Amino acid sequence: MTIEQLPTPFYIIYEDKLRRNLDLIAEVSRRSGAKIIMAFKANALWRTFHIMREYGIGFTASSLNELRLGHEFLGHDAHSYCPAYTDATIDEYLKWSTHITFNSLGQWAMHKDKLKDYPNVSAGLRVNPKCSVIETDLYNPALPGSRFGVSAEEITNHKLQITNSQILDGIEGLHFHALCESSSYDLEKVLAAFEEQFGHLLPQMKWVNFGGGHLMTREGYDTEHLIRLIQGFRERYPWLEVILEPGSAFTWRTGDLITSVVDVVSNDGVNTAIVDVSFACHMPDTLEMPYQPLITQSVAEGKPYMLGGNSCLSGDYCGPWHFDHDLKAGERLTLEDMNHYTTVKTTMFNGIQHPAIVLCDSKGDCQYLRQYDYEDYKSRMS
């Protein structure tokens, strides 16, 4: 099938664009010497993982479901990080992980004895360098009062306890995460803060995880600078393995959401095209971030239209966009870059029909990876 033959709405992933990103990430990994793994929180479309397996990519999981999915369909190294493990979950995490990161000294103290039963699992501690480079608070893990990671002050205040009870014995890695779709120059600032505050702990470590948010596949990203940063860090600490776990970078600009105009309404001089998808259900980041996605068919100057989602939520709209003609029912619109952090965050609010998921291979042939129906909605309800 071709794209034009598929009824809307549907998400579409392009194999050639996915491979372009994977090739770039693999090259950065090779030249820098860092291990780059994929964060499932940005992308969990397991029917595309056969492509990623060719590149030998490991993964990081923040839930048992993500961890299980990675083992079933991706393989390789399995890194786990969860803000709080419980007595009911810790054994499952340790059973399936190669690396596990603890969010606090309290979590480490609570579960460290379990590591004795899993000698092949490497334990790490998340630290917070308190270096904020993200403008949107919703996605900023370095805000004052953040619940993520151990501060340098907390480690200093526990210095006597660390010496006496050897609470850090068994910790082999440090993990910091302070970026979100950020540049290599943002990483440079965070890395400097990390080394200043936690460098004294590095001689006893085996690895350091630079976290996610490295949007190395975005046009204009300075990959050469990123490579130099990593190489410089490895020269200063040659015994350490360096790990990066981006999410968006793997699937950045690899897929779109194809929708159709169902109706056009005009009130108080505002034109709104009602489409057969929902911003709230199918593109939640447009309301949370918020941001306005590109539409392929729009123009810089023209007749303005809001787009309204097909739900009963008053705030389910976005815009305006401009078009060089009057929009009419039946027209198709392409909402660009709707793969990363989109398909993993959708909801079935209002029982809105969920878009199908389509893979377009390198030859241009399209096939359904998943189609949704009433049973999918029903099975999520009690």
Salt bridges, closest charged atoms under 4 A:
GLU15 OE2 - ARG19 NE 2.93
GLU27 OE2 - ARG30 NH2 2.75
GLU54 OE1 - ARG19 NH1 2.99
GLU72 OE2 - ARG68 NE 2.89
ASP77 OD2 - LYS35 NZ 2.57
ASP91 OD2 - LYS114 NZ 2.92
ASP113 OD1 - LYS116 NZ 3.76
GLU153 OE1 - LYS130 NZ 3.72
GLU172 OE2 - LYS206 NZ 3.26
GLU181 OE2 - HIS340 ND1 3.91
GLU188 OE1 - HIS225 NE2 3.31
GLU195 OE2 - ARG236 NH2 2.68
GLU224 OE2 - ARG31 NH1 2.78
GLU241 OE2 - LYS35 NZ 3.28
GLU245 OE2 - HIS175 NE2 3.40
ASP285 OD1 - LYS345 NZ 2.62
GLU288 OE1 - LYS345 NZ 3.02
ASP324 OD1 - HIS325 ND1 2.79
ASP326 OD1 - LYS303 NZ 2.93
GLU331 OE1 - HIS325 NE2 2.77
GLU336 OE1 - ARG253 NH2 2.76
ASP337 OD2 - HIS340 NE2 3.09
ASP376 OD1 - ARG370 NH2 2.44
